[in-house]
Amino acid sequence: MRYTRTARLLHWLTVALLLGLAPLGLWLGWAPPEDEALKLRLYMWHESLGFLLLPLTLFRLFWRWRHPPPPGGPVQPAILARIALANHAALYLLLLVQPVLGMLATTAWGFPPSLFGLLPLPALIGENQAIAPGLTSLHGWVALTLGLLVLLHAGAALVWHGLIRRDGLLRRML
């Protein structure tokens, strides 16, 4: 059986957001453009897309609670089932933590948060140059951890379930 249409849509929306956020975050973190106006636009896009992850993830968790995964998934060795469960839990946790860290870092640097420059968002903390670098660093480390978990998740679905076992798990989310 497949996941509900809504669950699949929420999953792939999350994937799309992460595919937009990751290159922007890497670019801004490691090779920010010299053009200040471009840099600020890229930050605005990164922050806005990142903020959208929070309500999307909360709604995904609510949807999953109300509509559990469909029965009939492939039988796995117990250790692999535990690893998959831990990976899913960690993904959800980091998808909730990461936008909050980003907003904290943004406001600690003294930038007022907004959604696409149109809708002001509440500042979670005031400007605090002493903690801003630490928050930014933590945001970066969480991003790398999230990226590794996503690669593990996608690799397990595509390689382990799709190519090696061919057990139909991948089709449940397509």
C-alpha positions in Angstrom: 0.0 0.0 0.0 1.1 3.6 -0.7 1.2 6.5 1.7 -1.7 8.9 1.5 -1.6 11.5 -1.3 -1.1 14.2 1.3 1.7 12.4 3.0 3.5 12.0 -0.4 2.9 15.6 -1.2 4.3 16.8 2.1 7.3 14.5 1.7 8.2 15.8 -1.7 7.6 19.4 -0.8 10.1 18.9 2.0 12.6 17.4 -0.5 12.0 20.4 -2.8 12.6 22.9 0.0 15.8 21.1 1.1 17.1 21.0 -2.5 16.6 24.7 -2.7 18.0 25.4 0.8 21.2 23.3 0.6 22.9 25.0 -2.3 21.9 28.4 -1.1 23.3 27.6 2.4 26.5 26.2 1.0 27.0 29.2 -1.3 26.3 31.7 1.5 28.5 29.8 4.0 31.5 29.1 1.9 31.5 31.5 -1.1 29.2 34.5 -0.4 29.0 36.8 -3.4 30.8 40.1 -3.2 27.7 42.0 -4.4 26.0 43.0 -1.2 22.5 43.3 -2.7 22.7 39.8 -4.2 24.0 38.4 -0.9 21.1 39.9 1.0 18.6 38.6 -1.6 20.1 35.1 -1.3 19.9 35.3 2.5 16.3 36.4 2.3 15.5 33.4 0.1 17.4 31.0 2.3 15.8 32.2 5.5 12.3 32.3 4.0 12.5 28.8 2.5 14.0 27.6 5.8 11.3 29.1 7.8 8.7 27.4 5.7 10.2 24.1 6.8 8.9 24.6 10.4 5.1 24.7 9.7 5.5 22.1 6.9 7.3 19.7 9.3 4.8 20.3 12.1 1.9 19.6 9.7 3.7 16.4 8.5 4.0 15.2 12.0 0.3 16.0 12.6 -0.6 14.2 9.4 1.5 11.2 10.3 -0.1 11.0 13.7 -3.6 11.1 12.2 -2.7 8.9 9.2 0.0 6.3 10.2 2.2 4.8 7.5 0.3 2.2 5.5 0.6 -1.5 6.6 2.3 -4.1 4.5 5.8 -2.6 4.3 8.7 -5.0 3.6 9.9 -7.1 6.5 13.3 -5.9 7.7 15.9 -7.4 10.1 15.2 -5.8 13.5 18.4 -3.8 13.6 17.6 -2.2 10.2 14.1 -1.4 11.3 15.5 0.3 14.4 18.1 2.2 12.3 15.3 3.4 9.9 13.1 4.5 12.9 16.0 6.4 14.5 16.9 8.0 11.2 13.2 9.1 10.6 13.0 10.5 14.2 16.3 12.4 13.8 15.2 13.8 10.4 12.0 15.1 11.9 13.8 16.5 14.9 16.4 18.4 12.8 13.7 19.6 10.4 12.1 21.3 13.5 15.4 22.5 15.1 17.1 23.9 12.0 14.7 26.6 11.1 14.6 27.8 14.8 18.4 27.9 14.9 18.4 29.9 11.6 16.0 32.4 13.0 17.9 32.7 16.2 21.1 33.3 14.3 19.5 35.8 12.0 18.1 37.9 14.9 21.3 37.5 16.9 23.2 39.1 14.0 20.7 42.0 14.1 18.6 41.2 11.0 14.8 41.4 11.4 13.3 38.1 10.2 10.7 38.2 7.4 9.1 35.9 5.0 10.3 36.8 1.5 10.8 40.4 2.6 7.0 40.8 2.7 5.8 39.5 6.1 7.7 40.4 9.2 8.3 37.5 11.6 8.7 37.8 15.3 12.3 38.0 16.5 12.9 35.1 18.9 15.8 37.0 20.6 17.3 40.4 20.3 20.6 41.3 18.6 23.4 39.6 20.4 26.8 39.7 18.6 28.3 37.5 21.3 26.2 34.5 20.6 25.6 35.1 16.9 28.7 33.2 15.7 28.0 30.2 17.8 24.4 30.0 16.6 25.6 30.3 13.0 28.1 27.6 13.5 25.6 25.3 15.2 23.1 26.0 12.3 25.9 24.9 9.9 26.7 21.7 11.8 23.0 20.8 12.1 22.7 21.4 8.3 25.6 19.0 7.6 24.1 16.4 10.0 20.7 16.8 8.3 22.3 16.4 4.9 24.0 13.2 6.0 20.7 11.8 7.4 18.9 12.7 4.2 21.6 10.9 2.1 21.3 7.9 4.4 17.5 8.0 4.0 17.5 8.4 0.2 20.3 5.9 -0.2 18.4 3.3 1.8 15.3 3.9 -0.3 17.0 4.0 -3.7 19.9 1.5 -3.3 18.9 -0.9 -0.5 15.1 -1.1 -1.2 15.1 -0.1 -4.8 18.1 -1.9 -6.3 19.2 -4.6 -3.9 16.0 -5.9 -2.2 13.5 -4.7 -4.8 10.9 -4.9 -2.1 8.5 -2.2 -3.3 9.2 0.2 -0.4 10.2 3.0 -2.8 6.9 2.8 -4.7 5.0 3.5 -1.5 6.2 7.2 -1.5 6.0 7.7 -5.3 
